[in-house]
Amino acid sequence: MNGETALEIFTTTHEPLVKDGGKWLNNTSQSCSVVAALIATVAFASATAVPGGVNQESGFPIFEGKPAFQVFALSALIALCFSITSLVMFLSILTSRFQERDFEKDLPGKLIIGLTTLFMSIGANLVSFCAGHFFVIEQKLKYAAYPIYAIVCLPVSFFAVAQFPLYIDLIKATFAKVPERTQKFHPF
């Protein structure tokens, strides 16, 4: 076509697709950045707060030797690390050039890392909450709390299951040699 190279034709014909993809990715990254920042704030507050306080004489946490405290401390730290990683990934998407070659591996890879770490931070934050809350209830109510903790995790589980097909399609499209069509053609 008028002496244009294949790359020039491809770039010209896919310009609207790149623009629309950039808008979608920008909106998705902005929304996820807000969520990641909120989780990072909560995770930071959890990681720096010690359930039960500290022993005034030794300076160590009162519940230090209890397994629930170890679960709390570790999950709060994991939530903080993953939420910060997620936030950084989404911010790197927002500051991207959004050129067509960035859509091949760079931007989808960052989106996959950002979504993965966001879901992991949400999960770790829920574990941290449940472990920290475990100290609040009395010993005789602790077995009644397990079903309540499971119910608290249900909305996140439903959201993750709802997003799982998109997540799998994104991974397949990013790492496959030739992306598969997401809609199958069925002849009559």
C-alpha positions as a printed Julia matrix, in Angstrom:
188×3 Matrix{Float64}:
   0.0     0.0    0.0
   1.75    3.09  -1.33
   5.25    1.8   -0.49
   4.55    1.37   3.22
   6.28   -1.36   5.15
   4.33   -4.04   6.99
   5.19   -2.39  10.32
   3.89    1.0    9.12
   0.63   -0.57   7.91
   0.27   -2.47  11.17
   0.91    0.66  13.22
  -1.58    2.71  11.22
  -4.36    0.12  11.29
  -3.91   -0.65  14.99
  -3.7     2.95  16.22
  -7.3     3.0   17.55
  -6.73   -0.34  19.29
  -3.6     1.0   21.01
  -5.47    4.14  22.08
  -8.44    2.16  23.45
  -6.12   -0.35  25.15
  -4.2     2.51  26.74
  -7.39    4.06  28.11
  -8.59    0.72  29.53
  -5.21   -0.05  31.06
  -4.95    3.46  32.5
  -8.42    3.23  34.11
  -7.73   -0.26  35.45
  -4.36    0.8   36.86
  -5.83    3.88  38.51
  -8.55    1.84  40.22
  -6.14   -0.85  41.33
  -3.64    1.77  42.55
  -6.27    3.23  44.86
  -7.05   -0.22  46.25
  -3.34   -1.07  46.62
  -2.69    2.23  48.43
  -5.57    1.58  50.84
  -4.32   -1.93  51.53
  -0.77   -0.63  52.02
  -2.08    1.88  54.55
  -3.99   -0.76  56.48
  -1.1    -3.23  56.23
   1.37   -0.62  57.51
  -0.89    0.16  60.46
  -1.27   -3.57  61.17
   2.44   -4.29  60.85
   3.37   -1.51  63.27
   0.62   -2.2   65.82
   1.22   -5.06  68.22
  -1.86   -6.94  69.43
  -1.93   -6.97  73.21
   0.79   -4.34  73.44
   4.35   -4.8   74.66
   5.75   -5.86  77.99
   6.96   -2.65  79.67
   9.92   -4.39  81.31
  11.3    -6.38  78.38
   9.93   -4.38  75.43
   8.81   -7.57  73.67
   5.19   -8.23  72.59
   3.02   -9.81  75.25
   1.71  -12.48  72.86
   5.12  -13.14  71.28
   5.23  -16.9   71.87
   1.71  -17.65  70.63
   1.22  -19.1   67.13
  -1.56  -16.61  66.3
   0.86  -13.75  66.98
   3.42  -15.23  64.6
   0.74  -15.65  61.93
  -0.36  -12.05  62.52
   3.15  -10.61  62.3
   4.12  -12.58  59.21
   0.87  -12.0   57.31
   0.91   -8.26  58.1
   4.44   -8.02  56.7
   3.49  -10.05  53.62
   0.43   -7.84  53.04
   2.59   -4.73  53.28
   5.24   -6.05  50.89
   2.74   -7.28  48.31
   0.61   -4.14  48.45
   3.66   -1.92  47.92
   4.79   -4.13  45.03
   1.31   -3.94  43.52
   1.24   -0.17  43.92
   4.62    0.18  42.22
   3.51   -2.03  39.31
   0.32   -0.05  38.74
   2.18    3.25  38.98
   4.71    2.0   36.43
   1.79    1.21  34.1
   0.34    4.69  34.63
   3.66    6.31  33.72
   4.15    4.13  30.64
   4.4     5.52  27.12
   1.56    3.26  25.88
   3.27    2.6   22.57
   2.25   -0.43  20.57
   5.41   -2.43  21.34
   4.74   -1.94  25.1
   1.49   -3.9   24.74
   3.3    -7.05  23.61
   4.97   -8.13  26.88
   5.85   -5.15  29.08
   2.42   -3.78  30.03
   0.63   -7.15  30.28
   3.5    -8.48  32.41
   3.25   -5.51  34.75
  -0.53   -5.92  34.92
  -0.19   -9.63  35.77
   2.36   -8.89  38.5
   0.24   -6.03  39.82
  -2.96   -8.08  39.96
  -1.21  -11.11  41.45
   0.42   -9.12  44.22
  -2.81   -7.18  44.81
  -4.78  -10.39  45.36
  -2.01  -11.8   47.54
  -1.94   -8.63  49.65
  -5.72   -8.77  50.09
  -5.47  -12.39  51.21
  -2.57  -11.7   53.57
  -4.42   -8.71  54.99
  -7.45  -10.88  55.73
  -5.23  -13.48  57.42
  -3.6   -10.71  59.45
  -6.99   -9.37  60.51
  -8.25  -12.8   61.54
  -5.06  -13.61  63.48
  -5.12  -10.22  65.23
  -8.8   -10.55  66.0
  -8.18  -13.99  67.46
  -6.65  -12.28  70.53
  -9.72  -10.11  71.03
 -12.19  -12.95  71.49
 -12.21  -14.97  74.64
 -10.92  -18.53  74.76
 -14.4   -20.03  74.94
 -15.51  -18.23  71.73
 -12.47  -19.01  69.59
 -14.02  -22.05  67.85
 -17.13  -20.07  67.02
 -14.92  -17.47  65.33
 -13.61  -19.84  62.65
 -16.87  -19.9   60.66
 -17.1   -16.14  60.97
 -13.56  -15.78  59.6
 -14.52  -18.02  56.68
 -17.57  -15.84  55.98
 -15.4   -12.71  56.07
 -13.21  -14.23  53.34
 -16.16  -15.13  51.06
 -16.54  -11.76  49.27
 -12.87  -11.72  48.32
 -13.13  -15.34  47.19
 -16.16  -14.55  45.01
 -14.37  -11.58  43.47
 -11.25  -13.66  42.78
 -13.32  -16.44  41.16
 -15.15  -13.86  39.02
 -11.86  -12.35  37.84
 -10.08  -15.69  37.34
 -11.09  -16.22  33.66
  -9.81  -12.75  32.72
  -6.62  -13.43  34.65
  -6.07  -16.77  32.86
  -6.78  -15.19  29.44
  -4.3   -12.43  30.23
  -1.61  -14.93  31.17
  -2.27  -17.08  28.08
  -2.24  -14.07  25.76
   0.94  -12.7   27.28
   3.04  -15.85  27.33
   1.68  -17.78  24.32
   3.5   -17.6   21.01
   0.23  -16.88  19.18
  -2.72  -15.71  21.3
  -5.82  -17.89  21.15
  -9.19  -16.44  20.28
 -11.3   -16.01  23.4
 -14.54  -16.56  21.49
 -14.86  -19.83  19.65
 -16.67  -20.02  16.34
 -19.27  -22.79  16.29
 -20.74  -23.68  12.9
 -24.41  -24.58  12.71
